[in-house]
């Protein structure tokens, strides 16, 4: 059986990449970001329809007919409606429920109603679960249940599923004419609250032999060539064999190393980088280099032996987070950011440096998407027949 998906608000393809790793085929992708869709099409040229349009201008019925699909024939509709209206990164006075950007989940549900896929996966920021006294969560759940879906929703941390990044995302999972699907159990364990892989965490792993330790920055990017700020690695050849299971996994199917590009730093940014050691940040800078105001973790160097914090679209700017390399005097490269986001090396990003950074930061970590895809497929009798 072929497992098919439509990716709404597809971006560069984080959800699609995870679903492809689980055995899906995306037949349609829609997003307003043409640059991100160029990356999507480059990596998934077999996709039948890739539409650079505002989803509100697309007729769900006409799209279903164009794809020659009957209702209940599509395996899954997946997507992450824009989340700025729910994110705590936006000041509270600028967040209001009637904001058109907060209403796009309703358009997502209109597509679900038209296609009636077997499964629904909607992704968003964790705040959506409690936003506006949980009214949005309740509305999404009620609307899906009225369409015949069993629904569950919760926030998952990517680091618990093999991604070297403590990124939390909310998921709504729906299964047509069935009880609510169970969310995937964590596969990796560690102390995410303090980001310390301490003795207690090690003991926890010993008690859970089926689980693995949290993947660290060193596990993810320790095999990549050293660079200076402003330099791009052009030989496109790996300099060594993979050193960890994670590196081996992400290098699978790739013979070249691309997108290993370090952004040039301004003189003050370089001075700050050189003044810091692994794990330090703006709070550790001498007075003459310290910024007057800064975000938590700003100008921070990553820890080698901990996962990264959330990789955002501002990963290119050291003042926006903990984005300095652990030991090299530069911010992390596009490929390093992609590794920390769990994109396979064979996934190539297109565009300017900042456009590629945006594509990574705005996407769902593929390995997190993969466990979600596997979670819903395990409910399918065709999936178990294929395994046997």
Secondary structure, 3 states (H helix, E strand, C coil): CCEEEEEECCCCCHHHHHHHHCCEEEEEEEECCHHHHHHHHHHCCCCCEEEECCHHHCCHHHHHHHCCCCCCCCCEEEECCCCCCCCCCCCHHHCCCCCHHHCHHHHHHHHHHHHCCCEEEEEECHHHHCHHHHHHHHHHHHHHHHCCEEEEEEEEEHHHHCCCECCEEEEEEEEECCCCCCCCCCCEECECCCCECCHHHHHHHHHCCCCEECCCHHHHHCCCCCCCCCCECCCCCCCCCCCCHHHHHHHCCCCCCCCCECCCCCHHHHHHHHHCCCCCCHHHCCCCCCCCCCCCCCCCECCCCCCECCCCCCCCCHHHCCCECCCCCCECCHHHHHHHCCCCCCCCCCCCHHHHHHHHHCCCCHHHHHHHHHHHHCCCHHHHHHHC
